[in-house]
Amino acid sequence: LLYKPIDRVTRSTLVLHDLLKHTPSDHPDYPLLQDALRISQNFLSSINEDIDPRRTAVTTPKGEVSQQGG
């Protein structure tokens, strides 16, 4: 439960995907799961688009540039 917020969204997206895969298409919750999965995927996509590689680049003490994971 102490994951970073983005990790929680990513994991929730995977859970929603699995739930949808195992839910019959005629189940009353199927459209709601589709919507939730679509919203979660769009949110993750928007985060990926907002990440600018130049913003995460950090100069090390030796003057080298390294990429920081987020």
PQR file with spaces between the fields and no chain letter, atoms N, CA, C, O and H, PARSE charges and radii, in Angstrom:
ATOM       1  N    LEU     1       0.805   -1.210    0.000 -0.4000 1.5000
ATOM       2  CA   LEU     1       0.000    0.000    0.000 -0.0000 2.0000
ATOM       3  C    LEU     1       0.839    1.262    0.000  0.5500 1.7000
ATOM       4  O    LEU     1       0.313    2.361   -0.176 -0.5500 1.4000
ATOM       5  N    LEU     2       2.124    1.113    0.194 -0.4000 1.5000
ATOM       6  CA   LEU     2       2.982    2.299    0.245 -0.0000 2.0000
ATOM       7  C    LEU     2       3.687    2.547   -1.085  0.5500 1.7000
ATOM       8  O    LEU     2       4.799    3.075   -1.111 -0.5500 1.4000
ATOM       9  H    LEU     2       2.551    0.221    0.337  0.4000 1.0000
ATOM      10  N    TYR     3       3.045    2.169   -2.185 -0.4000 1.5000
ATOM      11  CA   TYR     3       3.605    2.443   -3.496 -0.0000 2.0000
ATOM      12  C    TYR     3       3.464    3.929   -3.819  0.5500 1.7000
ATOM      13  O    TYR     3       2.636    4.629   -3.236 -0.5500 1.4000
ATOM      14  H    TYR     3       2.142    1.740   -2.163  0.4000 1.0000
ATOM      15  N    LYS     4       4.278    4.391   -4.747 -0.4000 1.5000
ATOM      16  CA   LYS     4       4.125    5.749   -5.242 -0.0000 2.0000
ATOM      17  C    LYS     4       2.759    5.850   -5.921  0.5500 1.7000
ATOM      18  O    LYS     4       2.256    4.852   -6.436 -0.5500 1.4000
ATOM      19  H    LYS     4       4.950    3.822   -5.221  0.4000 1.0000
ATOM      20  N    PRO     5       2.155    7.034   -5.929 -0.5600 1.5000
ATOM      21  CA   PRO     5       0.832    7.171   -6.552  0.2800 2.0000
ATOM      22  C    PRO     5       0.767    6.671   -7.992  0.5500 1.7000
ATOM      23  O    PRO     5      -0.215    6.037   -8.376 -0.5500 1.4000
ATOM      24  N    ILE     6       1.790    6.943   -8.791 -0.4000 1.5000
ATOM      25  CA   ILE     6       1.781    6.491  -10.185 -0.0000 2.0000
ATOM      26  C    ILE     6       1.846    4.976  -10.251  0.5500 1.7000
ATOM      27  O    ILE     6       1.210    4.368  -11.112 -0.5500 1.4000
ATOM      28  H    ILE     6       2.589    7.458   -8.479  0.4000 1.0000
ATOM      29  N    ASP     7       2.609    4.353   -9.353 -0.4000 1.5000
ATOM      30  CA   ASP     7       2.662    2.894   -9.316 -0.0000 2.0000
ATOM      31  C    ASP     7       1.288    2.317   -9.007  0.5500 1.7000
ATOM      32  O    ASP     7       0.903    1.287   -9.560 -0.5500 1.4000
ATOM      33  H    ASP     7       3.126    4.847   -8.654  0.4000 1.0000
ATOM      34  N    ARG     8       0.550    2.981   -8.123 -0.4000 1.5000
ATOM      35  CA   ARG     8      -0.799    2.510   -7.790 -0.0000 2.0000
ATOM      36  C    ARG     8      -1.711    2.604   -9.002  0.5500 1.7000
ATOM      37  O    ARG     8      -2.497    1.691   -9.255 -0.5500 1.4000
ATOM      38  H    ARG     8       0.862    3.818   -7.673  0.4000 1.0000
ATOM      39  N    VAL     9      -1.618    3.694   -9.756 -0.4000 1.5000
ATOM      40  CA   VAL     9      -2.449    3.845  -10.956 -0.0000 2.0000
ATOM      41  C    VAL     9      -2.081    2.778  -11.977  0.5500 1.7000
ATOM      42  O    VAL     9      -2.958    2.184  -12.605 -0.5500 1.4000
ATOM      43  H    VAL     9      -0.979    4.435   -9.550  0.4000 1.0000
ATOM      44  N    THR    10      -0.796    2.537  -12.141 -0.4000 1.5000
ATOM      45  CA   THR    10      -0.350    1.520  -13.088 -0.0000 2.0000
ATOM      46  C    THR    10      -0.867    0.150  -12.678  0.5500 1.7000
ATOM      47  O    THR    10      -1.382   -0.594  -13.513 -0.5500 1.4000
ATOM      48  H    THR    10      -0.084    3.019  -11.631  0.4000 1.0000
ATOM      49  N    ARG    11      -0.736   -0.189  -11.408 -0.4000 1.5000
ATOM      50  CA   ARG    11      -1.221   -1.480  -10.922 -0.0000 2.0000
ATOM      51  C    ARG    11      -2.734   -1.580  -11.036  0.5500 1.7000
ATOM      52  O    ARG    11      -3.261   -2.629  -11.407 -0.5500 1.4000
ATOM      53  H    ARG    11      -0.318    0.415  -10.730  0.4000 1.0000
ATOM      54  N    SER    12      -3.428   -0.510  -10.724 -0.4000 1.5000
ATOM      55  CA   SER    12      -4.892   -0.506  -10.849 -0.0000 2.0000
ATOM      56  C    SER    12      -5.310   -0.715  -12.297  0.5500 1.7000
ATOM      57  O    SER    12      -6.288   -1.412  -12.568 -0.5500 1.4000
ATOM      58  H    SER    12      -3.000    0.342  -10.422  0.4000 1.0000
ATOM      59  N    THR    13      -4.577   -0.115  -13.226 -0.4000 1.5000
ATOM      60  CA   THR    13      -4.873   -0.287  -14.643 -0.0000 2.0000
ATOM      61  C    THR    13      -4.716   -1.746  -15.039  0.5500 1.7000
ATOM      62  O    THR    13      -5.539   -2.281  -15.782 -0.5500 1.4000
ATOM      63  H    THR    13      -3.783    0.451  -13.005  0.4000 1.0000
ATOM      64  N    LEU    14      -3.671   -2.389  -14.551 -0.4000 1.5000
ATOM      65  CA   LEU    14      -3.470   -3.809  -14.853 -0.0000 2.0000
ATOM      66  C    LEU    14      -4.583   -4.666  -14.258  0.5500 1.7000
ATOM      67  O    LEU    14      -5.043   -5.615  -14.893 -0.5500 1.4000
ATOM      68  H    LEU    14      -3.002   -1.954  -13.947  0.4000 1.0000
ATOM      69  N    VAL    15      -5.012   -4.340  -13.058 -0.4000 1.5000
ATOM      70  CA   VAL    15      -6.103   -5.081  -12.410 -0.0000 2.0000
ATOM      71  C    VAL    15      -7.397   -4.891  -13.196  0.5500 1.7000
ATOM      72  O    VAL    15      -8.128   -5.852  -13.435 -0.5500 1.4000
ATOM      73  H    VAL    15      -4.638   -3.570  -12.542  0.4000 1.0000
ATOM      74  N    LEU    16      -7.678   -3.655  -13.597 -0.4000 1.5000
ATOM      75  CA   LEU    16      -8.881   -3.392  -14.391 -0.0000 2.0000
ATOM      76  C    LEU    16      -8.849   -4.162  -15.706  0.5500 1.7000
ATOM      77  O    LEU    16      -9.870   -4.690  -16.147 -0.5500 1.4000
ATOM      78  H    LEU    16      -7.084   -2.874  -13.403  0.4000 1.0000
ATOM      79  N    HIS    17      -7.694   -4.224  -16.320 -0.4000 1.5000
ATOM      80  CA   HIS    17      -7.551   -4.960  -17.579 -0.0000 2.0000
ATOM      81  C    HIS    17      -7.863   -6.443  -17.363  0.5500 1.7000
ATOM      82  O    HIS    17      -8.589   -7.047  -18.153 -0.5500 1.4000
ATOM      83  H    HIS    17      -6.865   -3.795  -15.961  0.4000 1.0000
ATOM      84  N    ASP    18      -7.322   -7.020  -16.306 -0.4000 1.5000
ATOM      85  CA   ASP    18      -7.592   -8.427  -15.998 -0.0000 2.0000
ATOM      86  C    ASP    18      -9.058   -8.653  -15.642  0.5500 1.7000
ATOM      87  O    ASP    18      -9.660   -9.636  -16.074 -0.5500 1.4000
ATOM      88  H    ASP    18      -6.732   -6.530  -15.664  0.4000 1.0000
ATOM      89  N    LEU    19      -9.631   -7.747  -14.857 -0.4000 1.5000
ATOM      90  CA   LEU    19     -11.053   -7.872  -14.513 -0.0000 2.0000
ATOM      91  C    LEU    19     -11.926   -7.850  -15.764  0.5500 1.7000
ATOM      92  O    LEU    19     -12.850   -8.652  -15.902 -0.5500 1.4000
ATOM      93  H    LEU    19      -9.143   -6.949  -14.506  0.4000 1.0000
ATOM      94  N    LEU    20     -11.628   -6.938  -16.658 -0.4000 1.5000
ATOM      95  CA   LEU    20     -12.408   -6.825  -17.888 -0.0000 2.0000
ATOM      96  C    LEU    20     -12.267   -8.081  -18.732  0.5500 1.7000
ATOM      97  O    LEU    20     -13.231   -8.545  -19.341 -0.5500 1.4000
ATOM      98  H    LEU    20     -10.878   -6.286  -16.545  0.4000 1.0000
ATOM      99  N    LYS    21     -11.056   -8.625  -18.763 -0.4000 1.5000
ATOM     100  CA   LYS    21     -10.808   -9.828  -19.554 -0.0000 2.0000
ATOM     101  C    LYS    21     -11.625  -11.023  -19.032  0.5500 1.7000
ATOM     102  O    LYS    21     -12.031  -11.891  -19.805 -0.5500 1.4000
ATOM     103  H    LYS    21     -10.273   -8.248  -18.268  0.4000 1.0000
ATOM     104  N    HIS    22     -11.858  -11.054  -17.719 -0.4000 1.5000
ATOM     105  CA   HIS    22     -12.554  -12.186  -17.106 -0.0000 2.0000
ATOM     106  C    HIS    22     -14.030  -11.903  -16.805  0.5500 1.7000
ATOM     107  O    HIS    22     -14.711  -12.737  -16.208 -0.5500 1.4000
ATOM     108  H    HIS    22     -11.528  -10.349  -17.091  0.4000 1.0000
ATOM     109  N    THR    23     -14.523  -10.738  -17.212 -0.4000 1.5000
ATOM     110  CA   THR    23     -15.921  -10.383  -16.993 -0.0000 2.0000
ATOM     111  C    THR    23     -16.703  -10.635  -18.280  0.5500 1.7000
ATOM     112  O    THR    23     -16.315  -10.155  -19.345 -0.5500 1.4000
ATOM     113  H    THR    23     -13.970  -10.060  -17.697  0.4000 1.0000
ATOM     114  N    PRO    24     -17.796  -11.382  -18.189 -0.5600 1.5000
ATOM     115  CA   PRO    24     -18.606  -11.605  -19.394  0.2800 2.0000
ATOM     116  C    PRO    24     -19.123  -10.280  -19.965  0.5500 1.7000
ATOM     117  O    PRO    24     -19.485   -9.375  -19.214 -0.5500 1.4000
ATOM     118  N    SER    25     -19.154  -10.177  -21.264 -0.4000 1.5000
ATOM     119  CA   SER    25     -19.555   -8.911  -21.896 -0.0000 2.0000
ATOM     120  C    SER    25     -21.009   -8.560  -21.610  0.5500 1.7000
ATOM     121  O    SER    25     -21.390   -7.399  -21.760 -0.5500 1.4000
ATOM     122  H    SER    25     -18.860  -10.913  -21.874  0.4000 1.0000
ATOM     123  N    ASP    26     -21.836   -9.523  -21.203 -0.4000 1.5000
ATOM     124  CA   ASP    26     -23.234   -9.222  -20.888 -0.0000 2.0000
ATOM     125  C    ASP    26     -23.444   -8.883  -19.404  0.5500 1.7000
ATOM     126  O    ASP    26     -24.573   -8.650  -18.973 -0.5500 1.4000
ATOM     127  H    ASP    26     -21.527  -10.466  -21.081  0.4000 1.0000
ATOM     128  N    HIS    27     -22.358   -8.855  -18.631 -0.4000 1.5000
ATOM     129  CA   HIS    27     -22.453   -8.502  -17.208 -0.0000 2.0000
ATOM     130  C    HIS    27     -22.752   -7.007  -17.080  0.5500 1.7000
ATOM     131  O    HIS    27     -22.215   -6.205  -17.843 -0.5500 1.4000
ATOM     132  H    HIS    27     -21.440   -9.044  -18.981  0.4000 1.0000
ATOM     133  N    PRO    28     -23.607   -6.623  -16.119 -0.5600 1.5000
ATOM     134  CA   PRO    28     -23.950   -5.200  -15.975  0.2800 2.0000
ATOM     135  C    PRO    28     -22.754   -4.284  -15.690  0.5500 1.7000
ATOM     136  O    PRO    28     -22.801   -3.098  -16.014 -0.5500 1.4000
ATOM     137  N    ASP    29     -21.706   -4.807  -15.101 -0.4000 1.5000
ATOM     138  CA   ASP    29     -20.531   -3.981  -14.782 -0.0000 2.0000
ATOM     139  C    ASP    29     -19.540   -3.867  -15.931  0.5500 1.7000
ATOM     140  O    ASP    29     -18.597   -3.079  -15.851 -0.5500 1.4000
ATOM     141  H    ASP    29     -21.668   -5.771  -14.838  0.4000 1.0000
ATOM     142  N    TYR    30     -19.730   -4.629  -16.989 -0.4000 1.5000
ATOM     143  CA   TYR    30     -18.774   -4.638  -18.094 -0.0000 2.0000
ATOM     144  C    TYR    30     -18.544   -3.237  -18.676  0.5500 1.7000
ATOM     145  O    TYR    30     -17.391   -2.834  -18.825 -0.5500 1.4000
ATOM     146  H    TYR    30     -20.496   -5.269  -17.054  0.4000 1.0000
ATOM     147  N    PRO    31     -19.606   -2.478  -19.012 -0.5600 1.5000
ATOM     148  CA   PRO    31     -19.371   -1.119  -19.556  0.2800 2.0000
ATOM     149  C    PRO    31     -18.658   -0.197  -18.564  0.5500 1.7000
ATOM     150  O    PRO    31     -17.854    0.649  -18.955 -0.5500 1.4000
ATOM     151  N    LEU    32     -18.966   -0.375  -17.276 -0.4000 1.5000
ATOM     152  CA   LEU    32     -18.295    0.455  -16.270 -0.0000 2.0000
ATOM     153  C    LEU    32     -16.810    0.123  -16.179  0.5500 1.7000
ATOM     154  O    LEU    32     -15.979    1.017  -16.021 -0.5500 1.4000
ATOM     155  H    LEU    32     -19.619   -1.063  -16.959  0.4000 1.0000
ATOM     156  N    LEU    33     -16.479   -1.158  -16.279 -0.4000 1.5000
ATOM     157  CA   LEU    33     -15.069   -1.560  -16.278 -0.0000 2.0000
ATOM     158  C    LEU    33     -14.355   -1.013  -17.509  0.5500 1.7000
ATOM     159  O    LEU    33     -13.210   -0.571  -17.420 -0.5500 1.4000
ATOM     160  H    LEU    33     -17.154   -1.884  -16.407  0.4000 1.0000
ATOM     161  N    GLN    34     -15.031   -1.042  -18.656 -0.4000 1.5000
ATOM     162  CA   GLN    34     -14.438   -0.487  -19.876 -0.0000 2.0000
ATOM     163  C    GLN    34     -14.131    0.999  -19.693  0.5500 1.7000
ATOM     164  O    GLN    34     -13.051    1.468  -20.051 -0.5500 1.4000
ATOM     165  H    GLN    34     -15.961   -1.401  -18.728  0.4000 1.0000
ATOM     166  N    ASP    35     -15.090    1.727  -19.135 -0.4000 1.5000
ATOM     167  CA   ASP    35     -14.883    3.163  -18.911 -0.0000 2.0000
ATOM     168  C    ASP    35     -13.738    3.410  -17.930  0.5500 1.7000
ATOM     169  O    ASP    35     -12.886    4.266  -18.168 -0.5500 1.4000
ATOM     170  H    ASP    35     -15.967    1.345  -18.845  0.4000 1.0000
ATOM     171  N    ALA    36     -13.720    2.661  -16.832 -0.4000 1.5000
ATOM     172  CA   ALA    36     -12.663    2.838  -15.833 -0.0000 2.0000
ATOM     173  C    ALA    36     -11.290    2.539  -16.434  0.5500 1.7000
ATOM     174  O    ALA    36     -10.327    3.261  -16.177 -0.5500 1.4000
ATOM     175  H    ALA    36     -14.412    1.966  -16.638  0.4000 1.0000
ATOM     176  N    LEU    37     -11.201    1.479  -17.231 -0.4000 1.5000
ATOM     177  CA   LEU    37      -9.929    1.126  -17.864 -0.0000 2.0000
ATOM     178  C    LEU    37      -9.511    2.210  -18.852  0.5500 1.7000
ATOM     179  O    LEU    37      -8.341    2.590  -18.898 -0.5500 1.4000
ATOM     180  H    LEU    37     -11.983    0.893  -17.440  0.4000 1.0000
ATOM     181  N    ARG    38     -10.449    2.703  -19.633 -0.4000 1.5000
ATOM     182  CA   ARG    38     -10.135    3.752  -20.607 -0.0000 2.0000
ATOM     183  C    ARG    38      -9.631    5.014  -19.897  0.5500 1.7000
ATOM     184  O    ARG    38      -8.647    5.619  -20.322 -0.5500 1.4000
ATOM     185  H    ARG    38     -11.399    2.394  -19.595  0.4000 1.0000
ATOM     186  N    ILE    39     -10.303    5.403  -18.826 -0.4000 1.5000
ATOM     187  CA   ILE    39      -9.901    6.596  -18.068 -0.0000 2.0000
ATOM     188  C    ILE    39      -8.507    6.409  -17.480  0.5500 1.7000
ATOM     189  O    ILE    39      -7.673    7.311  -17.550 -0.5500 1.4000
ATOM     190  H    ILE    39     -11.103    4.912  -18.480  0.4000 1.0000
ATOM     191  N    SER    40      -8.257    5.242  -16.905 -0.4000 1.5000
ATOM     192  CA   SER    40      -6.951    4.964  -16.303 -0.0000 2.0000
ATOM     193  C    SER    40      -5.845    4.969  -17.350  0.5500 1.7000
ATOM     194  O    SER    40      -4.773    5.528  -17.123 -0.5500 1.4000
ATOM     195  H    SER    40      -8.935    4.509  -16.849  0.4000 1.0000
ATOM     196  N    GLN    41      -6.108    4.342  -18.502 -0.4000 1.5000
ATOM     197  CA   GLN    41      -5.104    4.314  -19.569 -0.0000 2.0000
ATOM     198  C    GLN    41      -4.841    5.717  -20.114  0.5500 1.7000
ATOM     199  O    GLN    41      -3.695    6.075  -20.385 -0.5500 1.4000
ATOM     200  H    GLN    41      -6.979    3.888  -18.686  0.4000 1.0000
ATOM     201  N    ASN    42      -5.900    6.507  -20.273 -0.4000 1.5000
ATOM     202  CA   ASN    42      -5.719    7.883  -20.757 -0.0000 2.0000
ATOM     203  C    ASN    42      -4.908    8.712  -19.769  0.5500 1.7000
ATOM     204  O    ASN    42      -4.073    9.524  -20.166 -0.5500 1.4000
ATOM     205  H    ASN    42      -6.831    6.216  -20.052  0.4000 1.0000
ATOM     206  N    PHE    43      -5.159    8.501  -18.480 -0.4000 1.5000
ATOM     207  CA   PHE    43      -4.406    9.213  -17.459 -0.0000 2.0000
ATOM     208  C    PHE    43      -2.920    8.862  -17.545  0.5500 1.7000
ATOM     209  O    PHE    43      -2.065    9.748  -17.507 -0.5500 1.4000
ATOM     210  H    PHE    43      -5.838    7.841  -18.157  0.4000 1.0000
ATOM     211  N    LEU    44      -2.615    7.564  -17.660 -0.4000 1.5000
ATOM     212  CA   LEU    44      -1.216    7.147  -17.764 -0.0000 2.0000
ATOM     213  C    LEU    44      -0.574    7.680  -19.041  0.5500 1.7000
ATOM     214  O    LEU    44       0.590    8.080  -19.033 -0.5500 1.4000
ATOM     215  H    LEU    44      -3.309    6.844  -17.691  0.4000 1.0000
ATOM     216  N    SER    45      -1.328    7.686  -20.134 -0.4000 1.5000
ATOM     217  CA   SER    45      -0.796    8.224  -21.390 -0.0000 2.0000
ATOM     218  C    SER    45      -0.479    9.707  -21.264  0.5500 1.7000
ATOM     219  O    SER    45       0.540   10.176  -21.771 -0.5500 1.4000
ATOM     220  H    SER    45      -2.274    7.361  -20.140  0.4000 1.0000
ATOM     221  N    SER    46      -1.359   10.448  -20.582 -0.4000 1.5000
ATOM     222  CA   SER    46      -1.109   11.882  -20.434 -0.0000 2.0000
ATOM     223  C    SER    46       0.128   12.139  -19.581  0.5500 1.7000
ATOM     224  O    SER    46       0.863   13.095  -19.823 -0.5500 1.4000
ATOM     225  H    SER    46      -2.187   10.067  -20.170  0.4000 1.0000
ATOM     226  N    ILE    47       0.356   11.292  -18.591 -0.4000 1.5000
ATOM     227  CA   ILE    47       1.561   11.435  -17.769 -0.0000 2.0000
ATOM     228  C    ILE    47       2.795   11.180  -18.618  0.5500 1.7000
ATOM     229  O    ILE    47       3.772   11.924  -18.539 -0.5500 1.4000
ATOM     230  H    ILE    47      -0.242   10.515  -18.394  0.4000 1.0000
ATOM     231  N    ASN    48       2.755   10.132  -19.427 -0.4000 1.5000
ATOM     232  CA   ASN    48       3.899    9.812  -20.286 -0.0000 2.0000
ATOM     233  C    ASN    48       4.183   10.937  -21.271  0.5500 1.7000
ATOM     234  O    ASN    48       5.344   11.230  -21.554 -0.5500 1.4000
ATOM     235  H    ASN    48       1.961    9.527  -19.491  0.4000 1.0000
ATOM     236  N    GLU    49       3.137   11.571  -21.798 -0.4000 1.5000
ATOM     237  CA   GLU    49       3.332   12.674  -22.741 -0.0000 2.0000
ATOM     238  C    GLU    49       3.891   13.912  -22.051  0.5500 1.7000
ATOM     239  O    GLU    49       4.629   14.686  -22.661 -0.5500 1.4000
ATOM     240  H    GLU    49       2.194   11.333  -21.567  0.4000 1.0000
ATOM     241  N    ASP    50       3.539   14.100  -20.775 -0.4000 1.5000
ATOM     242  CA   ASP    50       3.995   15.283  -20.048 -0.0000 2.0000
ATOM     243  C    ASP    50       5.446   15.184  -19.601  0.5500 1.7000
ATOM     244  O    ASP    50       6.064   16.200  -19.284 -0.5500 1.4000
ATOM     245  H    ASP    50       2.940   13.471  -20.280  0.4000 1.0000
ATOM     246  N    ILE    51       5.994   13.988  -19.572 -0.4000 1.5000
ATOM     247  CA   ILE    51       7.373   13.821  -19.112 -0.0000 2.0000
ATOM     248  C    ILE    51       8.318   14.265  -20.220  0.5500 1.7000
ATOM     249  O    ILE    51       8.302   13.724  -21.326 -0.5500 1.4000
ATOM     250  H    ILE    51       5.492   13.162  -19.830  0.4000 1.0000
ATOM     251  N    ASP    52       9.123   15.240  -19.909 -0.4000 1.5000
ATOM     252  CA   ASP    52      10.110   15.763  -20.849 -0.0000 2.0000
ATOM     253  C    ASP    52      11.466   15.200  -20.444  0.5500 1.7000
ATOM     254  O    ASP    52      11.930   15.463  -19.334 -0.5500 1.4000
ATOM     255  H    ASP    52       9.135   15.680  -19.011  0.4000 1.0000
ATOM     256  N    PRO    53      12.110   14.432  -21.318 -0.5600 1.5000
ATOM     257  CA   PRO    53      13.401   13.836  -20.948  0.2800 2.0000
ATOM     258  C    PRO    53      14.435   14.848  -20.483  0.5500 1.7000
ATOM     259  O    PRO    53      15.291   14.519  -19.662 -0.5500 1.4000
ATOM     260  N    ARG    54      14.375   16.071  -20.991 -0.4000 1.5000
ATOM     261  CA   ARG    54      15.342   17.087  -20.570 -0.0000 2.0000
ATOM     262  C    ARG    54      15.112   17.511  -19.136  0.5500 1.7000
ATOM     263  O    ARG    54      16.045   17.928  -18.449 -0.5500 1.4000
ATOM     264  H    ARG    54      13.680   16.338  -21.658  0.4000 1.0000
ATOM     265  N    ARG    55      13.842   17.405  -18.669 -0.4000 1.5000
ATOM     266  CA   ARG    55      13.541   17.774  -17.289 -0.0000 2.0000
ATOM     267  C    ARG    55      14.091   16.764  -16.302  0.5500 1.7000
ATOM     268  O    ARG    55      14.428   17.120  -15.173 -0.5500 1.4000
ATOM     269  H    ARG    55      13.084   17.067  -19.227  0.4000 1.0000
ATOM     270  N    THR    56      14.186   15.498  -16.718 -0.4000 1.5000
ATOM     271  CA   THR    56      14.636   14.470  -15.794 -0.0000 2.0000
ATOM     272  C    THR    56      16.140   14.235  -15.887  0.5500 1.7000
ATOM     273  O    THR    56      16.693   13.442  -15.125 -0.5500 1.4000
ATOM     274  H    THR    56      13.912   15.209  -17.635  0.4000 1.0000
ATOM     275  N    ALA    57      16.800   14.916  -16.811 -0.4000 1.5000
ATOM     276  CA   ALA    57      18.246   14.766  -16.927 -0.0000 2.0000
ATOM     277  C    ALA    57      18.923   15.532  -15.797  0.5500 1.7000
ATOM     278  O    ALA    57      18.556   16.665  -15.487 -0.5500 1.4000
ATOM     279  H    ALA    57      16.351   15.560  -17.430  0.4000 1.0000
ATOM     280  N    VAL    58      19.910   14.899  -15.193 -0.4000 1.5000
ATOM     281  CA   VAL    58      20.623   15.502  -14.077 -0.0000 2.0000
ATOM     282  C    VAL    58      22.119   15.403  -14.365  0.5500 1.7000
ATOM     283  O    VAL    58      22.607   14.372  -14.830 -0.5500 1.4000
ATOM     284  H    VAL    58      20.209   13.978  -15.445  0.4000 1.0000
ATOM     285  N    THR    59      22.826   16.469  -14.089 -0.4000 1.5000
ATOM     286  CA   THR    59      24.274   16.446  -14.272 -0.0000 2.0000
ATOM     287  C    THR    59      24.922   15.890  -13.013  0.5500 1.7000
ATOM     288  O    THR    59      24.677   16.371  -11.906 -0.5500 1.4000
ATOM     289  H    THR    59      22.430   17.306  -13.711  0.4000 1.0000
ATOM     290  N    THR    60      25.753   14.871  -13.198 -0.4000 1.5000
ATOM     291  CA   THR    60      26.448   14.265  -12.069 -0.0000 2.0000
ATOM     292  C    THR    60      27.648   15.134  -11.702  0.5500 1.7000
ATOM     293  O    THR    60      28.028   16.024  -12.463 -0.5500 1.4000
ATOM     294  H    THR    60      25.952   14.480  -14.096  0.4000 1.0000
ATOM     295  N    PRO    61      28.247   14.874  -10.529 -0.5600 1.5000
ATOM     296  CA   PRO    61      29.410   15.692  -10.130  0.2800 2.0000
ATOM     297  C    PRO    61      30.545   15.665  -11.141  0.5500 1.7000
ATOM     298  O    PRO    61      31.326   16.615  -11.202 -0.5500 1.4000
ATOM     299  N    LYS    62      30.663   14.606  -11.935 -0.4000 1.5000
ATOM     300  CA   LYS    62      31.744   14.531  -12.931 -0.0000 2.0000
ATOM     301  C    LYS    62      31.354   15.211  -14.241  0.5500 1.7000
ATOM     302  O    LYS    62      32.116   15.187  -15.208 -0.5500 1.4000
ATOM     303  H    LYS    62      30.029   13.835  -11.886  0.4000 1.0000
ATOM     304  N    GLY    63      30.164   15.818  -14.271 -0.4000 1.5000
ATOM     305  CA   GLY    63      29.727   16.503  -15.486 -0.0000 2.0000
ATOM     306  C    GLY    63      29.020   15.615  -16.460  0.5500 1.7000
ATOM     307  O    GLY    63      28.691   16.052  -17.563 -0.5500 1.4000
ATOM     308  H    GLY    63      29.546   15.837  -13.485  0.4000 1.0000
ATOM     309  N    GLU    64      28.768   14.360  -16.088 -0.4000 1.5000
ATOM     310  CA   GLU    64      28.061   13.459  -16.974 -0.0000 2.0000
ATOM     311  C    GLU    64      26.558   13.665  -16.786  0.5500 1.7000
ATOM     312  O    GLU    64      26.107   14.064  -15.713 -0.5500 1.4000
ATOM     313  H    GLU    64      29.035   14.004  -15.192  0.4000 1.0000
ATOM     314  N    VAL    65      25.802   13.394  -17.824 -0.4000 1.5000
ATOM     315  CA   VAL    65      24.358   13.510  -17.737 -0.0000 2.0000
ATOM     316  C    VAL    65      23.776   12.125  -17.543  0.5500 1.7000
ATOM     317  O    VAL    65      24.075   11.198  -18.296 -0.5500 1.4000
ATOM     318  H    VAL    65      26.169   13.070  -18.697  0.4000 1.0000
ATOM     319  N    SER    66      22.933   11.993  -16.514 -0.4000 1.5000
ATOM     320  CA   SER    66      22.267   10.700  -16.297 -0.0000 2.0000
ATOM     321  C    SER    66      20.774   10.925  -16.264  0.5500 1.7000
ATOM     322  O    SER    66      20.312   12.005  -15.897 -0.5500 1.4000
ATOM     323  H    SER    66      22.690   12.746  -15.903  0.4000 1.0000
ATOM     324  N    GLN    67      20.023    9.922  -16.641 -0.4000 1.5000
ATOM     325  CA   GLN    67      18.569   10.006  -16.620 -0.0000 2.0000
ATOM     326  C    GLN    67      18.064    9.495  -15.278  0.5500 1.7000
ATOM     327  O    GLN    67      18.450    8.417  -14.825 -0.5500 1.4000
ATOM     328  H    GLN    67      20.399    9.045  -16.940  0.4000 1.0000
ATOM     329  N    GLN    68      17.206   10.273  -14.655 -0.4000 1.5000
ATOM     330  CA   GLN    68      16.614    9.865  -13.378 -0.0000 2.0000
ATOM     331  C    GLN    68      15.276    9.202  -13.660  0.5500 1.7000
ATOM     332  O    GLN    68      14.458    9.741  -14.405 -0.5500 1.4000
ATOM     333  H    GLN    68      16.892   11.148  -15.023  0.4000 1.0000
ATOM     334  N    GLY    69      15.047    8.023  -13.063 -0.4000 1.5000
ATOM     335  CA   GLY    69      13.755    7.360  -13.206 -0.0000 2.0000
ATOM     336  C    GLY    69      12.749    8.003  -12.286  0.5500 1.7000
ATOM     337  O    GLY    69      13.103    8.578  -11.256 -0.5500 1.4000
ATOM     338  H    GLY    69      15.712    7.585  -12.458  0.4000 1.0000
ATOM     339  N    GLY    70      11.460    7.897  -12.677 -0.4000 1.5000
ATOM     340  CA   GLY    70      10.483    8.553  -11.853 -0.0000 2.0000
ATOM     341  C    GLY    70       9.467    7.702  -11.325  0.5500 1.7000
ATOM     342  O    GLY    70       8.583    8.169  -10.607 -0.5500 1.4000
ATOM     343  H    GLY    70      11.173    7.430  -13.513  0.4000 1.0000
